[in-house]
Amino acid sequence: MKVIASTLRKGNVVDMDGKLYVVLTAQNIHPGKGTPVTQLDMRRISDGVKVSERYRTTEQVERAFVEDREHTFLYQDGEGFHFMNPETYDQVVVPEDIIGDQKAYLQEGMAVMLSTHNGVAIAIELPARVTLEITETEPVVKGQTASSSYKPAMLSNGVRTLVPPHIQAGTRVVIMTEDGSYVERAKD
């Protein structure tokens, strides 16, 4: 089915010249003058080759028919990442190259959207936000609270992020999975 290029998001699957590509990043660029464009960084599913394409935002792109179904993350081993369909209890093994750098945010029991094409897993979409614990952070410098400055912190999954000065080690925080940015202190 044809869709407008500007509506494509990370994890969508596009059919170009009979080959399937998964969108890694989608960025809408609105220059001061000229036509707005959509920059897509994609990976060819068959062989993993990465390509970059630019479309006018109103241009039509062929979106491949994929089955998006919720799956639960179980565990990771030498084969890959194991997910289970909560309705049929069927298990799917997803190779590490499909998950990519999102693997840091996968948590046991997490519900994710798994895209399959002809029974083969081709893309994964994590929840927009995850709750993680701060394992270490720098102490607050006196006088630093006047400006809205952020300090580096290490999350329990090993990812570095920037947090406000009042956040201490041991605090649970909500993080955006797309870019690893701090959202808020967890309410639990």
Salt bridges, closest charged atoms under 4 A:
ASP47 OD2 - ARG44 NH1 2.86
GLU67 OE2 - ARG69 NH1 2.86
ASP77 OD1 - HIS82 NE2 2.93
GLU96 OE2 - LYS103 NZ 2.35
GLU184 OE1 - LYS187 NZ 3.15
ASP188 OD2 - ARG172 NH2 3.26
